Amino acid sequence: RFAIRKIMLLEFSQYLENYLWMNYSPEVSSKAYLMSICCMVNEKFRENVPAWETFKKKPEHFPFFFKCILEASLVENESEYSLHEQTVLLLFLDHCFNSLEVDLIRAQVQQLISLPMWMALQPKRLEQELKKTPKLKKFWNLIKKNDEKMDEEARMRAYRERRFLSQLIQKFISVLKSIPVSGPICMDKVHYCERFIELMLDLEVVYHSRRWFNTVLDDSHLVVHCYLSSLAKREKEGHLFCQLLDMLKFYTGFEINDQTGNALTENEMTTIHYDRITSLQRSAFAHFPELYDFALSNVAAVDTRDSLLKSFGPLSSNVLHRVASYLCLLPPLPDGEDSGHDKEFLLELLVSRHERRISQIQQLNQMPLYPTEKIIWDENIVPTEYYSGEGCLALPKLNLQFLTLHDYLLRNFNLFRLESTYEIRQDIEDSVSRMKPWLSEYGGVVFGGWARMAQPIVSFTVVEVAKPNIGENWPMRVRADVTINLNVRDNIKDEWEGLRKHDVCFLVTVRPTQPYGTRFDRRRPFVEQTGLVYVRGCEIQGMLDEKGRVIEEGPEPKPRLKGDCRTYRVFLDPNQYQQDMTNTIQNGAEDVYETFNIIMRRKPKENNFKAVLETIRNLMNTDCVVPDWLHDIILGYGDPSSAHYSKMPNQIATLDFNDTFLSIDHLKASFPGYNIKVTVDDPVLQIPPFRITFPIKGGKGKKRKEEDGKEEKPEEAKTLIVEPHVIPNRGPYPYNQPKR
């Protein structure tokens, strides 16, 4: 076991810098030495301290050290390296793959993630991939020629490096299959699996590694193995694993061309889907008479999960294996032999690959913007303030590089949503615990306290569910009326009456189990003590007057209402409402909207998260958001200085400064170090306004300059041409004249 406190102490005393790496050499390399270095590097990353500076100062032994780590990661025998130790090695490798900006690391990692790693593909799959991109076929032949020139030892070493990730995946699958469906479980195996999926995810979200690795990952069918595994079926231990797996599945099918790096449009994604289905139909028609009905159906009739299961479900394992081998998904089945894969795996492999997928933008548009109780108290995605950084989280990372602009905005969208969820959780816990919900004698809820930011709900009614827009399956608008009793101090009553349009509130359902008078213990879990069941967000439209109409905001003073009862018209989230109603109708769950008993407001300055999320979502629905010259730089590619105005091809040479300068002397003082060349010599005519022509700073290379035959002189680069001009007459009337 690695005691975190002792590792922190060693890191504080600079154990890595002053002892470990200073004295490292191939002669002293041992298991304990390797593990010590990995632990210290991992600790530096956990504390957000620069980790690679020590290795840069003494880089000569790093290649040998890295090869030792690779060999140790593939060890099958747990007596040599326990799973806990191998998890530490996985985390170290993950940090290496995320540090490609460091030259020392990149030199080692690039050997693992480049075109030669396709050696690990099945021969038929390799041929299929090379046929898609003819240019790669030339490179592949060149790699084979270079391999033939190597000596035997160098060639075997290169082959081991190229197959490393593929072998690591196979090792992971064997660990995953050793986890039982029920009964006691070794948590070291669970942590190993979680860290491994995190490593795969980090390789998928960076274009330079994804370009080659995504095909190898797809060929290994890792995602299918994971979804069918026992760990994914264990609700408690496999919860984080399933969340990481969902993220990995999302990024394996991300809308990007792996070879060009261009984002794929919705039409291109549809074309890819249709090509897959039609190739399956062609192979079914040519070789499998039992699939004629499937082969002759139109695509829309057979590309749903249910219809694919209906078509392929009755087939035997051997037939399914042969179908998969025709599509280059599995190696061919030798004559007279049975398939080594079970039917469930083969069926899931074919169905998951060919089922219709919702586009990323549709998924985003169907996502509720307000967090619910399932997200708010899920510590895998919204950690507590005491998160130590030891375990991994199911969160997107903000790297130096992003796949596409959609990916950049989506990661920011998710992280901002979860960051605001953390603050919302604190506010809900504070307000609800102050209200002290207890179980009454009659089985209802009684509130033993009060809160400034929350009130018990007297009545809640959904008053409008508008029809969906064309092409959408959620209501255009859902409105409800919330009635509360403001029997509180005048200043608090004014705050509640001062709720404005677009302010966000939260509707909470509590069903306490604690009897009247129970004290709340802040050290125990909040949800269990208060009996919190549901949380839903809403947006204020306005307060209703005595006639039931919304009081509009304007210059007129608000009417004074009698009594303490106040009713607010609120907008509910249409996507969330649709999901809740579907759950109620299909699964017989209770209607969430008949259970609310607390409404909570937040401070307006801290409550703008919905507007920000809506803005990001609208940006993602827009075709062009960023100009071409800035696009690659935002995604982390290219030279940042290329966005400077002096490198632009469309520079504006002449600008009219109108009344900016008071005189020619003022103009000269404003451009120190420049030669001012005035087009008129007469000092009387050198009066504002001035039009200035700047020297164009060309981004031309040497060859282009030689072709043009013009070399810009230093004096010309520092010369401004100033032209005094007369403003044309705008008309005879005083209002035509420019303001002074």
Secondary structure, DSSP 4 states (H G I P E B T S, - for coil): ---HHHHHHHHHTTHIIIIITTT--TTT--HHHHHHHHHHHHHHHHTT---SHHHHHSGGGHHHHHHHHHHHHT---TTTS-HHHHHHHHHHHHHHHT-TTSHHHHHHHTTTSSGGGGGGS-HHHHHHHHHH-HHHHHHHHHHHHHHHHS-HHHHHHHHHHHTHHHHHHHHHHHHHHTS-SSS---HHHHHHHHHHHHHHHHHHSSHHHHHHHHHHHHHHTHHHHHHTSHHHH-TTTTHHHHHHHHHHHHHHT-SB-TTT-PBPPHHHHHHHHHHHHHHHHHHHHHH-GGGHHHHHS-HHHH-SHHHHHHHHTTS-HHHHHHHHHHTTSSPPPPTT---SS-HHHHHHHHHHHHS----HHHHHHTS-SS--HHHHT-TTTS--TT--S-S--S-----S--SSHHHHHHHHHHHHHHHHHHHHHHHHHHHHHHH-EEE-TTSSEEE-S-BTTEEEEEEEEEEEEPPPPTT-SS-S-EEEEEEEE--S-HHHHHHHHT--TT-EEEEEEE---SBTTPPP-TTS-HHHHHTEEEEEEEEEEEEB-TTS-B---SSSPPPPPPSSEEEEEEEE-HHHHHHHHHHHHHH----GGG---EEEE--GGG--HHHHHHHHHHHHTSS--S-HHHHHHHTT-S-GGGGSGGG-TT---EEE-TTS-SSHHHHHHHSTTSEEEES---GGG--SSEEEEPPP-----HHHHHHHT----HHHHTEEEEEE-PPPP--SSGGGSPP-
